[in-house]
Amino acid sequence: VPPPPPPPAVVPRLITLDERAGIIRAALVDTPVVVLQDLLDDLSDRVVVAVTFLAMLELVKGRELSVEQETPFGPIVCRSVARP
């Protein structure tokens, strides 16, 4: 019996929540409203997409961002929350 093939190489990903949150913040500097899908259009790595979504949730949790989605599976609209 031949030995099993070696496992695929593990490719490390150096992506952080802070990095993706910074990208969301930077997008909101130019415009008051950003659609999450627009931030994800150029991404092909599902891990980076997931980290971006988690970063968005962290910004909501920190009250830096508000999000709304009018319909199921509709666009997720992000707005910066004004600080007093």
C-alpha positions, 0 to 999 in steps of 0.5 A: 500500500503506498503511503498517503499523500502529504497534507497540503501546505499551510499558508499563514494569513497575516490579517487582523481585525484592527487592519480590516477595521482601519479599512472600514474607517478609511472608507467612511472618511470619504463618504458617510455611507458604505455598503459592506459588499463594496468593501468585499468586492475585490476579495477572493479569500474567504478568511479575509471576508470573514475577518472584515465582517467580524471587524464590522461587528466589532466597530458596531460593538464599540459604537463607532459604526451603525449598520442596517439591512432592510431585507434578508440577504440585502445590502448591509449599509454601514454608517459612521456614528457621530461622537459627541 
